[in-house]
Amino acid sequence: MSRVAVVTGSNKGIGFSIVKLLCQRFDGVVYLTSRDVERGKEAVKKLEELGLHPNFHQLDVAVRSSVEIFKHYLEENYGGIDILINNAAVVDAGFKTCSFDEAKRVIDINYRSILTMHELIYPIVRNGGRILNISSDCGHLSNIRNKFWIEKLSKQDLSVSDVNEFVEWFLESKKNGTFNVDDIANGASVAAYRVSKVAVSAVTMIHQKEYDNKNISINSMHPGLVRTDMTAGVGFYNVDEAAQTPVYIVLDAPQSLKGAYVWFDRKVIDWYDYNADYYFKMKTITG
Ligand SMILES: NC(=O)c1ccc[n+]([C@@H]2O[C@H](COP(=O)([O-])OP(=O)(O)OC[C@H]3O[C@@H](n4cnc5c(N)ncnc54)[C@H](OP(=O)(O)O)[C@@H]3O)[C@@H](O)[C@H]2O)c1
């Protein structure tokens, strides 16, 4: 049975380069997935021109039926998968403020999709498999300034319902107009994105604990500031450079690397260090 790697949101950006590098290095079938079939097929064509041969499947991580269809397809054709990189994400349309609807869109795509993947796809990850959530420096706990939530998210017995409560607290504050910019670092720029990515990194550690008795590693990472559409082309790294550490984590890192929050230089960072300087600063993009 073929080994299988899947990368979500990989028709462009960092995900596309992860697929490219996996096609070069992974001994198995690599799935480039995209919510839009045309954009996905165009991306596959680009890699074929380089002599690489990813497979393609439609996947919108925010649409449950799309994830279900892909799960059944993978089960029927391969019996399971070996590597899953949850890469798909969006950022707040306005960097300074965002409406409730926009905040919900960001939370649904970036965070709640991980819960859907956990429910439907994690159970078909084979023994020895690896799952990597592409988080962000916006996903470090130091992005949160509200004392109640710092304390709650730092609990050793943190549960998925605690993390859900955290995102609900944020969404409620957006809905009823009580959102306080002092609760999120850096004047609460890209607040929904920060909340979604903090939730992604928090839930990564919870999911790892759940899978501890299986030989599956689940980590999250910050890929660095990378020149993509998400950053309007601003960044210190190109997408091929940015793909190196994610691929290292799923192919080369020791299987004992579990529940970690990894920086783009491969260092494991203390996610709980809420006073640290790891949080994202808007001026790195705006100058
Ligand atoms: N670039 C950076 O500096 C940076 C820094 C920290 C973290 N990250 C993280 O790195 C990852 C990749 O970001 P990027 O910079 O490569 O962004 P990007 O160029 O904007 O690519 C994002 C990808 O996600 C896809 N996507 C969005 N919503 C989706 C959905 N519902 N279902 C499936 N795919 C969806 C997009 O597809 P469409 O083409 O259809 O929109 C696109 O393929 C993200 O998790 C991001 O948060 C990036």
The ligand as an SDF file (V2000), in Angstrom:
LIG
                    3D

 48 52  0  0  0  0  0  0  0  0999 V2000
    3.2170   34.0730    4.8380 N   0  0  0  0  0  0  0  0  0  0  0  0
    3.5970   34.2510    6.0980 C   0  0  0  0  0  0  0  0  0  0  0  0
    4.4320   35.1340    6.4050 O   0  0  0  0  0  0  0  0  0  0  0  0
    3.0420   33.3930    7.1940 C   0  0  0  0  0  0  0  0  0  0  0  0
    3.4630   33.6590    8.5090 C   0  0  0  0  0  0  0  0  0  0  0  0
    2.9780   32.8660    9.5320 C   0  0  0  0  0  0  0  0  0  0  0  0
    2.1110   31.8340    9.2510 C   0  0  0  0  0  0  0  0  0  0  0  0
    1.6940   31.6000    7.9670 N   0  0  0  0  0  0  0  0  0  0  0  0
    0.7920   30.4740    7.7300 C   0  0  0  0  0  0  0  0  0  0  0  0
    1.2880   29.6980    6.6570 O   0  0  0  0  0  0  0  0  0  0  0  0
    0.1920   29.0300    5.9860 C   0  0  0  0  0  0  0  0  0  0  0  0
    0.2560   29.3150    4.4950 C   0  0  0  0  0  0  0  0  0  0  0  0
    0.0920   30.7080    4.3050 O   0  0  0  0  0  0  0  0  0  0  0  0
    0.5700   31.4660    2.9840 P   0  0  0  0  0  0  0  0  0  0  0  0
    1.3460   32.6370    3.4260 O   0  0  0  0  0  0  0  0  0  0  0  0
    1.1350   30.4900    2.0350 O   0  0  0  0  0  0  0  0  0  0  0  0
   -0.8550   32.0210    2.4800 O   0  0  0  0  0  0  0  0  0  0  0  0
   -1.5120   32.1110    1.0170 P   0  0  0  0  0  0  0  0  0  0  0  0
   -0.4730   32.3040   -0.0190 O   0  0  0  0  0  0  0  0  0  0  0  0
   -2.6010   33.1030    1.1730 O   0  0  0  0  0  0  0  0  0  0  0  0
   -2.1220   30.6410    0.8260 O   0  0  0  0  0  0  0  0  0  0  0  0
   -3.1660   30.2010    1.6310 C   0  0  0  0  0  0  0  0  0  0  0  0
   -3.7220   28.9380    1.0240 C   0  0  0  0  0  0  0  0  0  0  0  0
   -4.8160   28.4890    1.8520 O   0  0  0  0  0  0  0  0  0  0  0  0
   -5.9090   28.2360    0.9740 C   0  0  0  0  0  0  0  0  0  0  0  0
   -7.1970   28.2970    1.6690 N   0  0  0  0  0  0  0  0  0  0  0  0
   -7.8120   29.3590    2.2460 C   0  0  0  0  0  0  0  0  0  0  0  0
   -9.0020   28.9880    2.7250 N   0  0  0  0  0  0  0  0  0  0  0  0
   -9.1550   27.6700    2.4510 C   0  0  0  0  0  0  0  0  0  0  0  0
  -10.1700   26.7260    2.6810 C   0  0  0  0  0  0  0  0  0  0  0  0
  -11.3220   27.0480    3.2950 N   0  0  0  0  0  0  0  0  0  0  0  0
   -9.9770   25.4440    2.2840 N   0  0  0  0  0  0  0  0  0  0  0  0
   -8.8370   25.0940    1.6510 C   0  0  0  0  0  0  0  0  0  0  0  0
   -7.8500   25.9500    1.3640 N   0  0  0  0  0  0  0  0  0  0  0  0
   -8.0090   27.2320    1.7660 C   0  0  0  0  0  0  0  0  0  0  0  0
   -5.7770   29.2610   -0.1280 C   0  0  0  0  0  0  0  0  0  0  0  0
   -6.5700   28.8940   -1.2420 O   0  0  0  0  0  0  0  0  0  0  0  0
   -7.2000   29.9850   -2.2670 P   0  0  0  0  0  0  0  0  0  0  0  0
   -6.1590   30.2310   -3.3100 O   0  0  0  0  0  0  0  0  0  0  0  0
   -8.4090   29.2810   -2.7610 O   0  0  0  0  0  0  0  0  0  0  0  0
   -7.5150   31.2120   -1.4650 O   0  0  0  0  0  0  0  0  0  0  0  0
   -4.2870   29.1450   -0.3850 C   0  0  0  0  0  0  0  0  0  0  0  0
   -4.0070   28.0120   -1.1660 O   0  0  0  0  0  0  0  0  0  0  0  0
   -1.0750   29.5700    6.6510 C   0  0  0  0  0  0  0  0  0  0  0  0
   -1.4770   28.6670    7.6530 O   0  0  0  0  0  0  0  0  0  0  0  0
   -0.6110   30.8760    7.2870 C   0  0  0  0  0  0  0  0  0  0  0  0
   -1.4190   31.2520    8.3660 O   0  0  0  0  0  0  0  0  0  0  0  0
    2.1380   32.3740    6.9380 C   0  0  0  0  0  0  0  0  0  0  0  0
  1  2  1  0
  2  3  2  0
  2  4  1  0
  4  5  1  0
  4 48  2  0
  5  6  2  0
  6  7  1  0
  7  8  2  0
  8  9  1  0
  8 48  1  0
  9 10  1  0
  9 46  1  0
 10 11  1  0
 11 12  1  0
 11 44  1  0
 12 13  1  0
 13 14  1  0
 14 15  2  0
 14 16  1  0
 14 17  1  0
 17 18  1  0
 18 19  2  0
 18 20  1  0
 18 21  1  0
 21 22  1  0
 22 23  1  0
 23 24  1  0
 23 42  1  0
 24 25  1  0
 25 26  1  0
 25 36  1  0
 26 27  1  0
 26 35  1  0
 27 28  2  0
 28 29  1  0
 29 30  1  0
 29 35  2  0
 30 31  1  0
 30 32  2  0
 32 33  1  0
 33 34  2  0
 34 35  1  0
 36 37  1  0
 36 42  1  0
 37 38  1  0
 38 39  2  0
 38 40  1  0
 38 41  1  0
 42 43  1  0
 44 45  1  0
 44 46  1  0
 46 47  1  0
M  CHG  2   8   1  16  -1
M  END
$$$$
